[in-house]
Structure formats: C-alpha cells, structure tokens
C-alpha cells in the first residue's frame, strides 16, 4: 500500500510554494483576528502532516475504495439535514460535541473528485455513450439536490462546475460539449430571467438578494454588498506596497472595522491592504 520514496521524488518547489502561501495565510489571519491565528496554525500543521502521509500511499490503492467515497459523501450530506446545526437559516455544519464542527460539503468535494476519477478511468472507452453519461449525471444528482436543500446555492453551483470540469478532463467529446452548451446557455439565461421575476419560488429571497448585490453592488452598499465593497476599498488603499502587517493606521479599512469578518473568505482584503 505504501510506496518507497526518496527525497528526490518530491517536488520541493511545489512544497516551498505551499509553505509560503500557508505562512502568508497564518500572518494575515493573525492580523485580522489574533484569536484565530493559533487555530489557523494548527490547521496548517495538521494539513501538512496529512499531505506527507498521503504522499507515501499508492494512489491506485486509494482509488480502489471509490464507491465507499461516494456512499460516504452522500451519507454526510444527508446527515447535515438530519443532525446539522442551523446557522443564519441554513444547515451546513455538523457539530461533534466537545471536539469540533465541520462542513461536510468541503470534504465531499475531495471524495467526489476521487470517485469520478476512478469511475471515468473504468469507463473511459465508453464515456461518450448515452448510458455512461447518463449514469455520471445521475450519480451527481443526489449531492446537488442535498446541497440545494440545505440550502447552499453557491456550493450547489460549485459542484455543478466541478462536475463539468471532471467530465472535460476525463475526455468528454467536443461534439457533446458543444451540444450541451447550445442547450445550457439559453437555459441559464431563461433561468436567470425567471428568478428575477416578482414572486418567484425557484430560490429563496436572501439568495436572490445576494445575486442582485453581486450584479449591482452599489445599490446594496449598506447591506449585502457592504463587506464586498469595503474589501475592494481595502485592497485599493493598500496600493502597491501596503500599509504594513499588523499596522495601527487609523485610515485602515480593517482597523476601522469596515470589514466585519476579515478572517473569512475576505482575508485577501487584509493581504491587499497590508
């Protein structure tokens, strides 16, 4: 199961880049919220350890359990709807009492990539047949439906994009891709038109508001697009050289608390400003 590696087998340039990016992340998170820095550091250390262990395992042995990964993925997404914790009207997290909480949709991304990698390898010669394509779509549907029910529209869309990328990399015919695009593009345009109509029930109100805020952020500057616009301001105010790590500049967007949750996905705003 384990491979015998020598040091020369490792891509140290890639490892160095990972370490550098992780170090920047730790420093940025610490600047945004000092209480989160130790947690970020522990996460990076754990991730590096897991990376080393997995690098020693023969990937073909890992892929042998691809059906188990699929079942586990669907099981975890279903468990969210049963035992998940509701936060801001959505159930996305599972809490393990006295230990930790985790978001299954983040784990299932990796598991489904492993599943489809092996599934496509086994059916590569017949990938462009109606039977195999239909099976690929049907196998993805449970995950997409469960995510939509959480509700988690952004991750649902991400999974659909991930599926398309996997099929493309797997060798999907350009003729099929062209046919799908010919149907998908006008269908998406029609769907966007429908969700913009008053009284629509396809998506929830707050989801529609987020879409509108993304399209017209200035109109939602004090609500949904508040953090988004202030993040752009922070990056711009940092200019080329930045204001310095952990600075005390009064005019700083971060120090003025104009980005309420800078340690989240908006951490790049802190990096850009400092």
N, C-alpha and C positions, 0 to 999 in steps of 0.2 A: 504493500500500500504506500509506503514511504519511498521516495526517491533519494538516491545518494547525490548530493550536490557538492560541488566545490565552489570556493569563493568566486572563481572566475565565471561561474554560471549566472551570477546575479548581475542585474543591470544597475550598477551603483549610481549612474547618472539619474535614473528614474527615482531611485530611493532617496538621493540627495534632494531632488526637487520636491518629493513628498514631505520630507523632513522640514524643508524651508517653508513650504506652504503651511504646514501644521504649526510651525513656530510663529509665523505671522498671525495665524488664527488665534493662538493662545494669547499673544500680546494684545491683539485687537479686542478680544472678548474681555480680557482683564481691564482694558481701558474703558470699555463700555459699561461693564458691571463687574467690579472686583470680586464680588461674592461668587461669580460663575467661573472664575479662572481656574480654581483647583479642580472643579468638575470637568472642565474642558481638557485640562492636562491629563487627568485620569483617563478620560475617553480616548485621547490620542495614544497614551501608553498602552491601553488595552487593545486599541486598533492595530498598533504596530506589532504587538505580540501575536495577535490573531493572524496578521499578514505573514509573519515569519513561519508560523505553524502550517498555514495553508500552502505556502510556497514549497514546503517539503513533501506535500501529499501529491501523488499522481492524480492529475485532474480527471483522467479517464475513470479512476475508481470513484471519484466524487460524482461523476455524471451517471454512474450505474444506478443511483438511487433517484433518478429524475422523477419518477412517478410519486415517490414519497414526498419530494419537494412540492409537487403540485397539490397533493392532498393536504399537506401541512399549510400551504398558502391559503387555500380556500377555507380550511378549518379555522385559521387565525382571523381571517376577515369576517367569517361568520360569528366567531366568538366576540368580536367587537360589538356586534349588535345585541348580544345577549348579556355580556358582562362588562362592556366598555363603560368608561366614565364620560359623562356628558359635559362638554366644555363649550361655552358660547353657542349652545344649541346644536352641537354636533358631537357624535360619539366616535372618537378616533383613537383613544388611548385605552390600554389595559393596564390596570394597576395591580402589582404584586405586593400585597400588604407587607409593610416593614422592610421591603427590599428596594424595589424600583418600579417605574412605569415605562412602558414602551409603546411605540406606534407600529402595529403590525404591517401597515401598508408600506413602510420603509423596508422592512425585512422581506416582504413578499416580492418586492421589485427584484431583488437578487435571486430569490428562489425561482421565480418565473423565468428569469433570463437563463438560469441553469437548465430548467425544464425544457424550454423551447430550443435551446442549443442542442441538446441531445435528441429531442423529438425531430427536429429538422434534419439532423445528421442521419437518423434512421430512415427518414422518408425523403431524402434529398432527390432521389431519382424520380419521385412521383410528386414532388412539391407543387408542381404547376397543374396537377389534376384537380378536378372539381371535388373529389372525395377528400383528398388530403387538405385542400384549402378550407373546405367547409369544416373539417374536424379542427383545424387550427383556430378558426374563428369561434366555434362552439366552446372550445376549451378555455378561451379567454373571457367569454361572456359572464360566467359566474363571478369572476373577480371584478369585472367592470360594474356589474349590477350591484354587488355588495358594497362597493365603494360609493356608488351613487346613492345608496340607501343610507349611508352614514349620517348626513350627506357630506361628500368630499368631491366637489365638482372639479377642482384643479387637479387632484390626483387621478381622477377618472380620465380626464383628458390626457394626462401624462402617460397613463397606462396604454391608452389607445395609440399614442405616438410611439411609445416603446414597442408595441406590437408591430406597428408598421415598419419600424427600423429593423427589428429582428427578421421579419419576412424579407425585407430588401437585402439585408446582409446574407440571409440564407439562400439567396439565389432566385427570388421571385422573378418571373418573366416580365420584361419591359412591356410587352403587349398587355399583360394583365394589369400592370401598374397604370398604364395609360387608360385602360378601360375603367379602372377604379377611380382615377382622378376625374375622368369625364363625368362620372356619376356623383362623386363625393363633393366636388367644388360647388356645383349648383345646389346640391342638397344642404351643404353647410350654409350657403347664402340664404336659402329659404328658412332654415332653422333659426339663423340669426334674426331674420325678419320677424319670425313668429314670436320669439322670446321678447322682442321689443314692443309687442302689442299690449295694450292695457288689458289686464285681467287674465293674462296667460298663466298656465299652470305647469308648464314644462320644467321650469326651475323656480327655486324659492326667491322671495323678494330680495333678500340680502345678497344672493348670488348675482341677480340682475344688477343690483346697485354696484357691485364690485366690477362687473363688466363695463358698465357705463362710466364708472370712475376711472377705469383703465383707458377708455376711449377718450374721455373728456375730463382729465384730472382737475383742471382749473375750476370746473363747476362744482367739484366736491372737495375743494381745498380745505375746508374746515371739518370734514367728516371722513369719508372713506379714503380720500387721496391725501390726507394730512401728512402721514408719515412718508408716503411716496414722494411728494413734492419737496418736503424738507430734506429728504435724503439727497435729492438732486442738488438742492441748495448747499448741503454739506460738502458734497464732492466738488462742486464748483468753488466754494470758498477756500478749499484746501489748495487750489491752484496746482502748480507743478511740484512744489517742494513740500507742501503740507504745513501744518501748524505745530507738529511735534507730538510724539507719543505721550499720552497722559498729561497733555498741556492744561493750563489753567486760564486760557484765553477766554475772556468774558464773551467775546463775539462768537465763540464756538457754538455751532448748531447743537452739538452733542451736550456740551456743558450747560446750555440753556434749556435742556430737556425738551427740545423741539422734536426729537425722535424718541417717543415714549418707550420703545422696546428695541434699542440698538443692538442688543446681543443676539437677536434672532436672525432671520434672513436678511435683515438690513445692516448686517455687520460691515458690508462693503462700504457703506456710507461713512463709517468710522475710519476705515482704512483710507478712503479717499480724502477725508478731511485732515487726517493726522500725518 
